[in-house]
């Protein structure tokens, strides 16, 4: 279960993200994860992704199933 206030790491890029909140899409009622990139990103700092995609298992570069986002731990001294 995705937890707001926690930091997650993307399986491929190894980039880290802080989950701000869970939300519901206003038209489809699809659950969404609202999160921010903890690195410089020219496109956007705040992102939304379907919860199902956030929690899905994907194949890593050696063909093993891993979570798309791995829980790292609570946000401590994170500069937003």
Phi and psi in radians as a Rosetta constraint file:
Dihedral C 1 N 2 CA 2 C 2 CIRCULARHARMONIC -1.237 0.35
Dihedral N 2 CA 2 C 2 N 3 CIRCULARHARMONIC 2.400 0.35
Dihedral C 2 N 3 CA 3 C 3 CIRCULARHARMONIC -2.136 0.35
Dihedral N 3 CA 3 C 3 N 4 CIRCULARHARMONIC 2.094 0.35
Dihedral C 3 N 4 CA 4 C 4 CIRCULARHARMONIC -1.009 0.35
Dihedral N 4 CA 4 C 4 N 5 CIRCULARHARMONIC 2.555 0.35
Dihedral C 4 N 5 CA 5 C 5 CIRCULARHARMONIC 1.508 0.35
Dihedral N 5 CA 5 C 5 N 6 CIRCULARHARMONIC 0.021 0.35
Dihedral C 5 N 6 CA 6 C 6 CIRCULARHARMONIC -1.902 0.35
Dihedral N 6 CA 6 C 6 N 7 CIRCULARHARMONIC 2.673 0.35
Dihedral C 6 N 7 CA 7 C 7 CIRCULARHARMONIC -1.748 0.35
Dihedral N 7 CA 7 C 7 N 8 CIRCULARHARMONIC 2.384 0.35
Dihedral C 7 N 8 CA 8 C 8 CIRCULARHARMONIC -2.185 0.35
Dihedral N 8 CA 8 C 8 N 9 CIRCULARHARMONIC 2.663 0.35
Dihedral C 8 N 9 CA 9 C 9 CIRCULARHARMONIC -2.055 0.35
Dihedral N 9 CA 9 C 9 N 10 CIRCULARHARMONIC 2.305 0.35
Dihedral C 9 N 10 CA 10 C 10 CIRCULARHARMONIC -1.241 0.35
Dihedral N 10 CA 10 C 10 N 11 CIRCULARHARMONIC 2.410 0.35
Dihedral C 10 N 11 CA 11 C 11 CIRCULARHARMONIC -1.085 0.35
Dihedral N 11 CA 11 C 11 N 12 CIRCULARHARMONIC -0.627 0.35
Dihedral C 11 N 12 CA 12 C 12 CIRCULARHARMONIC -1.674 0.35
Dihedral N 12 CA 12 C 12 N 13 CIRCULARHARMONIC -0.899 0.35
Dihedral C 12 N 13 CA 13 C 13 CIRCULARHARMONIC -1.371 0.35
Dihedral N 13 CA 13 C 13 N 14 CIRCULARHARMONIC -0.364 0.35
Dihedral C 13 N 14 CA 14 C 14 CIRCULARHARMONIC 1.138 0.35
Dihedral N 14 CA 14 C 14 N 15 CIRCULARHARMONIC 0.175 0.35
Dihedral C 14 N 15 CA 15 C 15 CIRCULARHARMONIC -1.223 0.35
Dihedral N 15 CA 15 C 15 N 16 CIRCULARHARMONIC 2.655 0.35
Dihedral C 15 N 16 CA 16 C 16 CIRCULARHARMONIC -1.924 0.35
Dihedral N 16 CA 16 C 16 N 17 CIRCULARHARMONIC 2.589 0.35
Dihedral C 16 N 17 CA 17 C 17 CIRCULARHARMONIC -2.412 0.35
Dihedral N 17 CA 17 C 17 N 18 CIRCULARHARMONIC 2.512 0.35
Dihedral C 17 N 18 CA 18 C 18 CIRCULARHARMONIC -1.814 0.35
Dihedral N 18 CA 18 C 18 N 19 CIRCULARHARMONIC 2.124 0.35
Dihedral C 18 N 19 CA 19 C 19 CIRCULARHARMONIC -1.370 0.35
Dihedral N 19 CA 19 C 19 N 20 CIRCULARHARMONIC 2.144 0.35
Dihedral C 19 N 20 CA 20 C 20 CIRCULARHARMONIC -1.554 0.35
Dihedral N 20 CA 20 C 20 N 21 CIRCULARHARMONIC -0.740 0.35
Dihedral C 20 N 21 CA 21 C 21 CIRCULARHARMONIC -2.911 0.35
Dihedral N 21 CA 21 C 21 N 22 CIRCULARHARMONIC 2.880 0.35
Dihedral C 21 N 22 CA 22 C 22 CIRCULARHARMONIC -1.816 0.35
Dihedral N 22 CA 22 C 22 N 23 CIRCULARHARMONIC 2.556 0.35
Dihedral C 22 N 23 CA 23 C 23 CIRCULARHARMONIC -2.450 0.35
Dihedral N 23 CA 23 C 23 N 24 CIRCULARHARMONIC 3.025 0.35
Dihedral C 23 N 24 CA 24 C 24 CIRCULARHARMONIC -2.171 0.35
Dihedral N 24 CA 24 C 24 N 25 CIRCULARHARMONIC 2.247 0.35
Dihedral C 24 N 25 CA 25 C 25 CIRCULARHARMONIC -1.075 0.35
Dihedral N 25 CA 25 C 25 N 26 CIRCULARHARMONIC 2.313 0.35
Dihedral C 25 N 26 CA 26 C 26 CIRCULARHARMONIC -1.202 0.35
Dihedral N 26 CA 26 C 26 N 27 CIRCULARHARMONIC -0.417 0.35
Dihedral C 26 N 27 CA 27 C 27 CIRCULARHARMONIC -1.738 0.35
Dihedral N 27 CA 27 C 27 N 28 CIRCULARHARMONIC -0.746 0.35
Dihedral C 27 N 28 CA 28 C 28 CIRCULARHARMONIC -1.744 0.35
Dihedral N 28 CA 28 C 28 N 29 CIRCULARHARMONIC -0.229 0.35
Dihedral C 28 N 29 CA 29 C 29 CIRCULARHARMONIC 1.123 0.35
Dihedral N 29 CA 29 C 29 N 30 CIRCULARHARMONIC 0.280 0.35
Dihedral C 29 N 30 CA 30 C 30 CIRCULARHARMONIC -1.205 0.35
Dihedral N 30 CA 30 C 30 N 31 CIRCULARHARMONIC 2.346 0.35
Dihedral C 30 N 31 CA 31 C 31 CIRCULARHARMONIC -1.232 0.35
Dihedral N 31 CA 31 C 31 N 32 CIRCULARHARMONIC 2.420 0.35
Dihedral C 31 N 32 CA 32 C 32 CIRCULARHARMONIC -2.205 0.35
Dihedral N 32 CA 32 C 32 N 33 CIRCULARHARMONIC 2.690 0.35
Dihedral C 32 N 33 CA 33 C 33 CIRCULARHARMONIC -1.858 0.35
Dihedral N 33 CA 33 C 33 N 34 CIRCULARHARMONIC 2.230 0.35
Dihedral C 33 N 34 CA 34 C 34 CIRCULARHARMONIC -1.833 0.35
Dihedral N 34 CA 34 C 34 N 35 CIRCULARHARMONIC 2.172 0.35
Dihedral C 34 N 35 CA 35 C 35 CIRCULARHARMONIC -2.590 0.35
Dihedral N 35 CA 35 C 35 N 36 CIRCULARHARMONIC 2.854 0.35
Dihedral C 35 N 36 CA 36 C 36 CIRCULARHARMONIC -2.132 0.35
Dihedral N 36 CA 36 C 36 N 37 CIRCULARHARMONIC 2.568 0.35
Dihedral C 36 N 37 CA 37 C 37 CIRCULARHARMONIC -1.335 0.35
Dihedral N 37 CA 37 C 37 N 38 CIRCULARHARMONIC 2.334 0.35
Dihedral C 37 N 38 CA 38 C 38 CIRCULARHARMONIC -1.697 0.35
Dihedral N 38 CA 38 C 38 N 39 CIRCULARHARMONIC 0.641 0.35
Dihedral C 38 N 39 CA 39 C 39 CIRCULARHARMONIC -2.627 0.35
Dihedral N 39 CA 39 C 39 N 40 CIRCULARHARMONIC 2.856 0.35
Dihedral C 39 N 40 CA 40 C 40 CIRCULARHARMONIC -1.158 0.35
Dihedral N 40 CA 40 C 40 N 41 CIRCULARHARMONIC 2.257 0.35
Dihedral C 40 N 41 CA 41 C 41 CIRCULARHARMONIC -2.519 0.35
Dihedral N 41 CA 41 C 41 N 42 CIRCULARHARMONIC 2.030 0.35
Dihedral C 41 N 42 CA 42 C 42 CIRCULARHARMONIC -1.244 0.35
Dihedral N 42 CA 42 C 42 N 43 CIRCULARHARMONIC -0.418 0.35
Dihedral C 42 N 43 CA 43 C 43 CIRCULARHARMONIC -1.304 0.35
Dihedral N 43 CA 43 C 43 N 44 CIRCULARHARMONIC -0.833 0.35
Dihedral C 43 N 44 CA 44 C 44 CIRCULARHARMONIC -2.960 0.35
Dihedral N 44 CA 44 C 44 N 45 CIRCULARHARMONIC 2.708 0.35
Dihedral C 44 N 45 CA 45 C 45 CIRCULARHARMONIC -1.733 0.35
Dihedral N 45 CA 45 C 45 N 46 CIRCULARHARMONIC -0.622 0.35
Dihedral C 45 N 46 CA 46 C 46 CIRCULARHARMONIC -1.830 0.35
Dihedral N 46 CA 46 C 46 N 47 CIRCULARHARMONIC 2.350 0.35
Dihedral C 46 N 47 CA 47 C 47 CIRCULARHARMONIC -2.320 0.35
Dihedral N 47 CA 47 C 47 N 48 CIRCULARHARMONIC 2.804 0.35
Dihedral C 47 N 48 CA 48 C 48 CIRCULARHARMONIC -2.308 0.35
Dihedral N 48 CA 48 C 48 N 49 CIRCULARHARMONIC 2.428 0.35
Dihedral C 48 N 49 CA 49 C 49 CIRCULARHARMONIC -2.475 0.35
Dihedral N 49 CA 49 C 49 N 50 CIRCULARHARMONIC 2.475 0.35
Dihedral C 49 N 50 CA 50 C 50 CIRCULARHARMONIC -0.989 0.35
Dihedral N 50 CA 50 C 50 N 51 CIRCULARHARMONIC 2.391 0.35
Dihedral C 50 N 51 CA 51 C 51 CIRCULARHARMONIC -0.981 0.35
Dihedral N 51 CA 51 C 51 N 52 CIRCULARHARMONIC -0.722 0.35
Dihedral C 51 N 52 CA 52 C 52 CIRCULARHARMONIC -1.053 0.35
Dihedral N 52 CA 52 C 52 N 53 CIRCULARHARMONIC -0.668 0.35
Dihedral C 52 N 53 CA 53 C 53 CIRCULARHARMONIC -1.234 0.35
Dihedral N 53 CA 53 C 53 N 54 CIRCULARHARMONIC -0.698 0.35
Dihedral C 53 N 54 CA 54 C 54 CIRCULARHARMONIC -1.028 0.35
Dihedral N 54 CA 54 C 54 N 55 CIRCULARHARMONIC -0.748 0.35
Dihedral C 54 N 55 CA 55 C 55 CIRCULARHARMONIC -1.543 0.35
Dihedral N 55 CA 55 C 55 N 56 CIRCULARHARMONIC -0.113 0.35
Dihedral C 55 N 56 CA 56 C 56 CIRCULARHARMONIC -1.251 0.35
Dihedral N 56 CA 56 C 56 N 57 CIRCULARHARMONIC 2.748 0.35
Dihedral C 56 N 57 CA 57 C 57 CIRCULARHARMONIC -1.569 0.35
Dihedral N 57 CA 57 C 57 N 58 CIRCULARHARMONIC 2.465 0.35
Dihedral C 57 N 58 CA 58 C 58 CIRCULARHARMONIC -2.280 0.35
Dihedral N 58 CA 58 C 58 N 59 CIRCULARHARMONIC 2.879 0.35
Dihedral C 58 N 59 CA 59 C 59 CIRCULARHARMONIC -1.564 0.35
Dihedral N 59 CA 59 C 59 N 60 CIRCULARHARMONIC 2.256 0.35
Dihedral C 59 N 60 CA 60 C 60 CIRCULARHARMONIC -1.431 0.35
Dihedral N 60 CA 60 C 60 N 61 CIRCULARHARMONIC -3.052 0.35
Dihedral C 60 N 61 CA 61 C 61 CIRCULARHARMONIC -1.185 0.35
Dihedral N 61 CA 61 C 61 N 62 CIRCULARHARMONIC -0.244 0.35
Dihedral C 61 N 62 CA 62 C 62 CIRCULARHARMONIC -1.867 0.35
Dihedral N 62 CA 62 C 62 N 63 CIRCULARHARMONIC 0.186 0.35
Dihedral C 62 N 63 CA 63 C 63 CIRCULARHARMONIC 1.516 0.35
Dihedral N 63 CA 63 C 63 N 64 CIRCULARHARMONIC 0.200 0.35
Dihedral C 63 N 64 CA 64 C 64 CIRCULARHARMONIC -1.602 0.35
Dihedral N 64 CA 64 C 64 N 65 CIRCULARHARMONIC 2.527 0.35
Dihedral C 64 N 65 CA 65 C 65 CIRCULARHARMONIC -1.356 0.35
Dihedral N 65 CA 65 C 65 N 66 CIRCULARHARMONIC 2.202 0.35
Dihedral C 65 N 66 CA 66 C 66 CIRCULARHARMONIC -2.393 0.35
Dihedral N 66 CA 66 C 66 N 67 CIRCULARHARMONIC 2.762 0.35
Dihedral C 66 N 67 CA 67 C 67 CIRCULARHARMONIC -1.165 0.35
Dihedral N 67 CA 67 C 67 N 68 CIRCULARHARMONIC 2.480 0.35
Dihedral C 67 N 68 CA 68 C 68 CIRCULARHARMONIC -1.022 0.35
Dihedral N 68 CA 68 C 68 N 69 CIRCULARHARMONIC -0.730 0.35
Dihedral C 68 N 69 CA 69 C 69 CIRCULARHARMONIC -2.168 0.35
Dihedral N 69 CA 69 C 69 N 70 CIRCULARHARMONIC 2.189 0.35
Dihedral C 69 N 70 CA 70 C 70 CIRCULARHARMONIC -1.770 0.35
Dihedral N 70 CA 70 C 70 N 71 CIRCULARHARMONIC 2.327 0.35
Dihedral C 70 N 71 CA 71 C 71 CIRCULARHARMONIC -1.166 0.35
Dihedral N 71 CA 71 C 71 N 72 CIRCULARHARMONIC 2.234 0.35
Dihedral C 71 N 72 CA 72 C 72 CIRCULARHARMONIC -1.748 0.35
Dihedral N 72 CA 72 C 72 N 73 CIRCULARHARMONIC -0.828 0.35
Dihedral C 72 N 73 CA 73 C 73 CIRCULARHARMONIC 2.717 0.35
Dihedral N 73 CA 73 C 73 N 74 CIRCULARHARMONIC -3.043 0.35
Dihedral C 73 N 74 CA 74 C 74 CIRCULARHARMONIC -1.225 0.35
Dihedral N 74 CA 74 C 74 N 75 CIRCULARHARMONIC 2.655 0.35
Dihedral C 74 N 75 CA 75 C 75 CIRCULARHARMONIC -1.309 0.35
Dihedral N 75 CA 75 C 75 N 76 CIRCULARHARMONIC 2.084 0.35
Dihedral C 75 N 76 CA 76 C 76 CIRCULARHARMONIC -2.249 0.35
Dihedral N 76 CA 76 C 76 N 77 CIRCULARHARMONIC 2.164 0.35
Dihedral C 76 N 77 CA 77 C 77 CIRCULARHARMONIC 0.935 0.35
Dihedral N 77 CA 77 C 77 N 78 CIRCULARHARMONIC 0.697 0.35
Dihedral C 77 N 78 CA 78 C 78 CIRCULARHARMONIC -1.472 0.35
Dihedral N 78 CA 78 C 78 N 79 CIRCULARHARMONIC 2.212 0.35
Dihedral C 78 N 79 CA 79 C 79 CIRCULARHARMONIC -1.543 0.35
Dihedral N 79 CA 79 C 79 N 80 CIRCULARHARMONIC 2.001 0.35
